[in-house]
């Protein structure tokens, strides 16, 4: 069954254009954005600066909600994982990570994922479909309801289920809503989009706004990365890193965050650590090292702590900024590489649509 149009599918400019085409004054779009994102009101009938007649008209045409919380789990470290149901009963996951002065929300962009990275639980699901802009934005709305009254979602990372750059149109429109001061009002630097290396889409993404780019590297050689991140066979390291060296939005404006999941006996050698500074030379960047998180059916484990410490020290001594992150929410399968809602209908493998 086809559902009504959703107001959250539109940025302010898009909604203005849609309203004008339907005979609704363009300025009404800003009023509605204020209700939806500043006040958190989703009942059109309660948007009292609109006339009763207009409220009735809009309510007959538009929806304002795209996902609902089906299940919420809380980790011993305070991390919350939300299982969110879409209108067609697909389940996606979002993760709220509380810290001392901020709440970071990790959101999904697809139901499943087509890239099948070898260590990632989401890849085992296959790919079902892309999320709509409303389904992406509504993850933030639902998360705001889960934090304290005096708190908010201060940072958003597109690092959940799916490859964001394979759903770029919806991702860009959702970012427009997130950074618009008349909507969610997040600073662009508080938004991070992660990619496994969909090279043709990277420049388009980072040209739209000064958001952060994170690249899932996970290996220091093509031979290893071909196994861990299969898209590397299409866009090998020299192509991916060549683009990052040449794109002025990287070279002039902000660093790239490289994500490197440490896998015991696979990519955790001192030789690997020594390769990284040379491999990433001339790219302004920071290296985030992530201990592997186990999941059912997974065949990788995190290295011992002393191995990870030596790896980080070697990268640092090579002249790179480096952080060894600690896993958050692993006890509720909410950590990096663990998102794979077992209640979601499995998808099927598809050709990567690039």
C-alpha positions as CSV (number, residue, x, y, z in Angstrom):
1,X,0.0,0.0,0.0
2,X,1.3,3.4,-0.9
3,X,1.7,5.8,2.0
4,X,1.0,9.5,2.0
5,X,3.9,12.0,1.3
6,X,6.0,12.8,4.3
7,X,7.0,16.3,5.3
8,X,10.4,15.1,6.6
9,X,11.3,14.0,3.1
10,X,11.9,17.7,2.3
11,X,14.5,20.3,3.1
12,X,13.2,23.9,3.5
13,X,13.8,24.8,-0.1
14,X,12.3,21.6,-1.4
15,X,9.2,22.0,0.8
16,X,8.7,25.6,-0.3
17,X,8.8,24.5,-4.0
18,X,6.3,21.7,-3.3
19,X,3.9,24.0,-1.4
20,X,4.0,26.6,-4.1
21,X,3.1,23.9,-6.7
22,X,0.2,22.9,-4.6
23,X,-1.1,26.5,-3.9
24,X,0.2,26.7,-0.3
25,X,2.2,29.9,0.5
26,X,5.9,29.2,0.6
27,X,6.4,30.8,4.0
28,X,4.4,28.1,5.6
29,X,7.3,25.7,5.0
30,X,9.5,27.5,7.6
31,X,6.6,27.4,10.1
32,X,6.2,23.6,9.7
33,X,10.0,23.0,9.9
34,X,9.9,24.9,13.3
35,X,7.1,22.7,14.6
36,X,8.7,19.4,13.4
37,X,12.3,20.0,14.5
38,X,12.4,22.8,17.0
39,X,9.3,21.9,19.0
40,X,9.1,18.2,18.1
41,X,5.4,18.4,17.2
42,X,4.3,15.9,14.6
43,X,0.5,16.4,14.9
44,X,-0.4,18.8,12.1
45,X,-3.6,19.7,14.0
46,X,-1.5,21.1,16.8
47,X,0.5,23.5,14.6
48,X,-1.6,26.5,15.8
49,X,0.0,29.3,13.7
50,X,-1.6,27.6,10.7
51,X,-5.2,28.2,10.0
52,X,-7.6,25.4,10.8
53,X,-8.5,25.0,7.1
54,X,-4.8,24.7,6.2
55,X,-4.2,22.2,9.0
56,X,-7.0,20.1,7.7
57,X,-5.7,20.3,4.2
58,X,-2.2,19.4,5.1
59,X,-3.2,16.6,7.4
60,X,-5.2,14.9,4.6
61,X,-2.1,14.8,2.3
62,X,1.0,14.6,4.5
63,X,2.5,12.3,7.1
64,X,5.0,13.5,9.6
65,X,6.4,10.3,11.1
66,X,8.5,7.7,9.2
67,X,9.8,5.3,11.9
68,X,8.7,4.1,15.3
69,X,10.8,2.5,18.1
70,X,10.1,-1.2,18.1
71,X,12.7,-2.1,20.8
72,X,15.2,-0.2,22.9
73,X,18.2,-1.7,24.7
74,X,20.6,0.0,27.1
75,X,24.2,-1.1,27.5
76,X,26.0,-1.1,30.9
77,X,28.0,1.9,29.6
78,X,24.9,3.9,28.9
79,X,24.8,3.3,25.1
80,X,21.3,2.8,23.7
81,X,20.4,0.8,20.7
82,X,17.0,1.5,19.0
83,X,15.3,-1.0,16.7
84,X,13.2,1.2,14.5
85,X,10.3,0.0,12.3
86,X,9.5,1.6,9.0
87,X,6.0,1.8,7.5
88,X,6.7,-1.3,5.5
89,X,7.8,-3.2,8.6
90,X,11.5,-3.2,7.9
91,X,13.7,-2.8,10.9
92,X,16.8,-0.6,11.1
93,X,19.0,0.3,14.0
94,X,20.3,3.5,15.5
95,X,22.7,3.9,18.4
96,X,22.9,6.7,21.0
97,X,26.3,7.1,22.5
98,X,26.4,9.4,25.6
99,X,29.5,11.2,26.6
100,X,30.3,13.8,29.1
101,X,29.4,16.9,27.1
102,X,27.5,15.4,24.1
103,X,25.2,12.7,22.8
104,X,26.3,11.2,19.5
105,X,23.8,9.4,17.3
106,X,24.9,6.7,14.8
107,X,22.2,6.4,12.1
108,X,21.5,4.0,9.3
109,X,20.9,4.8,5.6
110,X,19.9,1.5,4.1
111,X,18.1,-1.7,5.2
112,X,21.0,-4.0,5.1
113,X,24.1,-3.4,2.9
114,X,25.3,-4.5,-0.5
115,X,29.0,-4.1,0.2
116,X,29.5,-7.2,2.3
117,X,32.6,-6.1,4.2
118,X,34.0,-9.3,5.6
119,X,34.1,-8.4,9.3
120,X,30.8,-6.5,9.4
121,X,27.5,-8.1,10.6
122,X,25.4,-5.7,8.5
123,X,26.9,-7.2,5.4
124,X,25.6,-10.6,6.2
125,X,22.0,-9.3,5.8
126,X,22.3,-8.5,2.1
127,X,20.6,-5.4,0.8
128,X,16.8,-4.8,0.9
129,X,16.4,-1.1,0.0
130,X,17.5,2.5,0.6
131,X,16.0,4.5,3.3
132,X,14.0,7.7,2.4
133,X,15.1,11.1,3.7
134,X,12.3,11.0,6.2
135,X,13.4,7.6,7.5
136,X,16.9,8.9,8.0
137,X,15.9,12.2,9.6
138,X,13.3,10.5,11.8
139,X,16.0,8.4,13.5
140,X,17.2,11.7,15.0
141,X,13.7,12.7,16.0
142,X,13.1,9.4,17.8
143,X,16.6,9.5,19.5
144,X,15.8,13.0,20.8
145,X,12.9,11.5,22.7
146,X,15.2,9.0,24.4
147,X,17.7,11.5,25.9
148,X,17.0,13.6,29.0
149,X,14.8,16.7,29.0
150,X,17.8,19.0,29.3
151,X,19.8,17.1,26.7
152,X,19.8,16.8,22.9
153,X,21.5,15.0,20.1
154,X,24.7,17.0,19.5
155,X,26.5,14.9,16.9
156,X,25.3,12.7,14.1
157,X,27.4,10.0,12.4
158,X,26.3,8.2,9.3
159,X,27.9,4.9,10.3
160,X,25.0,2.6,11.0
161,X,23.5,0.0,8.6
162,X,24.3,0.6,4.9
163,X,26.7,2.5,2.7
164,X,25.6,6.2,2.8
165,X,27.1,7.1,-0.6
166,X,24.9,4.5,-2.3
167,X,21.9,6.5,-1.1
168,X,23.5,9.9,-1.7
169,X,20.4,11.9,-2.7
170,X,18.5,11.0,0.5
171,X,21.7,11.5,2.6
172,X,22.3,14.9,1.2
173,X,18.7,16.0,1.7
174,X,18.8,14.7,5.3
175,X,22.0,16.7,5.9
176,X,20.3,19.8,4.6
177,X,17.6,19.4,7.2
178,X,20.1,18.7,9.9
179,X,22.3,21.7,9.3
180,X,19.5,24.2,8.5
181,X,19.1,26.6,11.5
182,X,15.4,26.7,10.9
183,X,15.2,22.9,11.2
184,X,17.6,20.9,13.4
185,X,20.3,23.5,13.4
186,X,23.4,21.2,13.8
187,X,26.8,22.7,12.9
188,X,28.2,20.8,9.8
189,X,31.3,19.9,11.8
190,X,29.1,17.9,14.1
191,X,28.0,15.6,11.2
192,X,30.2,12.8,9.9
193,X,29.5,10.6,6.9
194,X,31.4,7.3,6.6
195,X,32.1,5.5,3.3
196,X,33.8,2.2,2.4
197,X,35.2,4.0,-0.6
198,X,32.5,4.8,-3.2
199,X,35.0,7.0,-5.0
200,X,32.7,8.6,-7.7
201,X,30.4,10.0,-5.0
202,X,32.9,11.4,-2.5
203,X,33.5,14.8,-4.1
204,X,29.7,15.4,-4.5
205,X,29.2,14.7,-0.8
206,X,31.9,16.9,0.6
207,X,31.2,19.8,-1.7
208,X,27.7,20.3,-0.3
209,X,28.8,21.4,3.2
210,X,31.8,21.3,5.5
211,X,30.8,18.1,7.1
212,X,33.4,15.4,8.3
213,X,34.3,12.6,6.0
214,X,35.3,9.2,7.4
215,X,36.8,6.5,5.2
216,X,36.7,2.8,6.2
217,X,40.2,1.9,5.4
218,X,40.9,-1.3,7.5
219,X,43.9,-2.4,5.6
220,X,47.3,-1.1,4.5
221,X,47.5,-3.2,1.2
222,X,45.2,-3.9,-1.6
223,X,45.6,-7.6,-1.1
224,X,44.1,-7.5,2.4
225,X,41.6,-4.8,1.7
226,X,40.2,-6.8,-1.3
227,X,39.1,-9.4,1.2
228,X,38.0,-7.1,4.0
229,X,36.3,-4.4,1.9
230,X,35.4,-6.0,-1.5
231,X,34.6,-2.6,-3.1
232,X,38.4,-2.2,-3.1
233,X,38.5,-4.4,-6.1
234,X,36.6,-1.7,-8.0
235,X,38.2,1.3,-6.4
236,X,41.6,0.2,-5.1
237,X,43.7,2.2,-2.6
238,X,45.6,4.2,-5.2
239,X,42.3,5.4,-6.7
240,X,40.6,6.1,-3.4
241,X,43.6,7.9,-1.9
242,X,44.4,9.7,-5.2
243,X,40.9,11.3,-5.1
244,X,41.4,12.4,-1.5
245,X,44.8,13.9,-2.4
246,X,43.3,15.9,-5.3
247,X,40.0,17.0,-3.9
248,X,40.3,20.6,-2.7
249,X,37.6,20.1,-0.1
250,X,39.9,17.6,1.6
251,X,43.3,19.3,0.9
252,X,42.2,22.8,1.9
253,X,39.5,22.6,4.4
254,X,39.5,19.6,6.8
255,X,41.0,16.3,7.7
256,X,39.7,12.9,6.7
257,X,39.0,10.4,9.5
258,X,40.3,7.0,8.5
259,X,38.7,4.1,10.3
260,X,40.8,1.0,10.8
261,X,39.3,-2.0,12.5
262,X,42.1,-4.1,14.1
263,X,41.7,-7.8,13.3
264,X,43.9,-10.4,15.1
265,X,46.4,-11.9,12.7
266,X,45.0,-10.1,9.7
267,X,45.9,-6.4,9.7
268,X,47.5,-5.8,13.1
269,X,51.2,-6.3,12.4
270,X,53.9,-3.8,13.0
271,X,54.6,-3.8,9.3
272,X,51.0,-2.8,8.6
273,X,51.4,0.0,11.1
274,X,54.6,1.2,9.5
275,X,52.9,1.2,6.1
276,X,50.1,3.5,7.0
277,X,51.9,6.9,7.4
278,X,53.5,6.5,4.0
279,X,50.3,5.3,2.4
280,X,48.3,8.3,3.7
281,X,51.1,10.9,3.1
282,X,49.9,14.3,2.0
283,X,46.3,13.6,3.1
284,X,45.3,15.7,6.1
285,X,43.9,13.0,8.3
286,X,43.5,11.3,11.6
287,X,43.5,7.6,12.2
288,X,40.9,6.0,14.4
289,X,41.8,2.5,15.4
290,X,38.9,0.3,16.4
291,X,39.1,-3.1,18.1
292,X,37.1,-5.7,16.2
293,X,33.8,-6.5,17.7
294,X,32.6,-10.1,17.5
295,X,29.2,-11.1,16.2
296,X,27.4,-14.4,15.6
297,X,29.0,-16.1,12.6
298,X,31.9,-13.7,12.5
299,X,35.4,-15.1,12.2
300,X,37.5,-12.2,13.4
301,X,38.6,-11.2,16.9
302,X,40.3,-8.1,18.3
303,X,44.0,-8.4,18.9
304,X,45.4,-8.4,22.5
305,X,45.5,-5.0,24.1
306,X,49.4,-4.8,24.0
307,X,49.3,-5.6,20.3
308,X,46.8,-2.7,19.7
309,X,48.9,-0.4,21.9
310,X,52.0,-1.1,19.9
311,X,50.2,-0.7,16.6
312,X,48.9,2.7,17.7
313,X,52.3,3.8,19.0
314,X,54.0,2.8,15.7
315,X,51.5,4.8,13.7
316,X,52.0,7.8,16.0
317,X,55.7,7.5,15.7
318,X,55.3,7.6,11.9
319,X,53.9,11.1,12.3
320,X,50.2,10.5,12.2
321,X,47.5,11.6,14.6
322,X,46.0,8.4,16.0
323,X,43.3,7.4,18.5
324,X,42.7,3.9,19.8
325,X,38.9,3.9,20.4
326,X,37.2,1.8,23.0
327,X,34.1,-0.1,22.0
328,X,30.7,1.2,23.2
329,X,27.6,-0.9,23.5
330,X,29.2,-4.2,22.6
331,X,27.1,-6.1,25.2
332,X,23.9,-5.2,23.3
333,X,25.5,-5.7,19.8
334,X,25.5,-1.9,19.3
335,X,29.2,-1.4,18.6
336,X,31.0,-0.8,15.3
337,X,30.4,-3.7,12.9
338,X,27.7,-5.3,15.0
339,X,24.5,-3.8,13.6
340,X,22.4,-6.5,12.0
341,X,18.9,-6.6,13.3
342,X,18.0,-10.3,13.5
343,X,14.3,-9.5,13.1
344,X,14.8,-7.9,9.8
345,X,13.9,-9.9,6.7
346,X,17.2,-10.7,5.0
347,X,17.8,-9.0,1.7
348,X,19.6,-10.4,-1.4
349,X,22.9,-9.6,-2.9
350,X,22.8,-6.9,-5.6
351,X,25.2,-5.3,-8.0
352,X,26.6,-2.1,-6.5
353,X,24.7,0.7,-8.1
354,X,27.4,3.2,-8.9
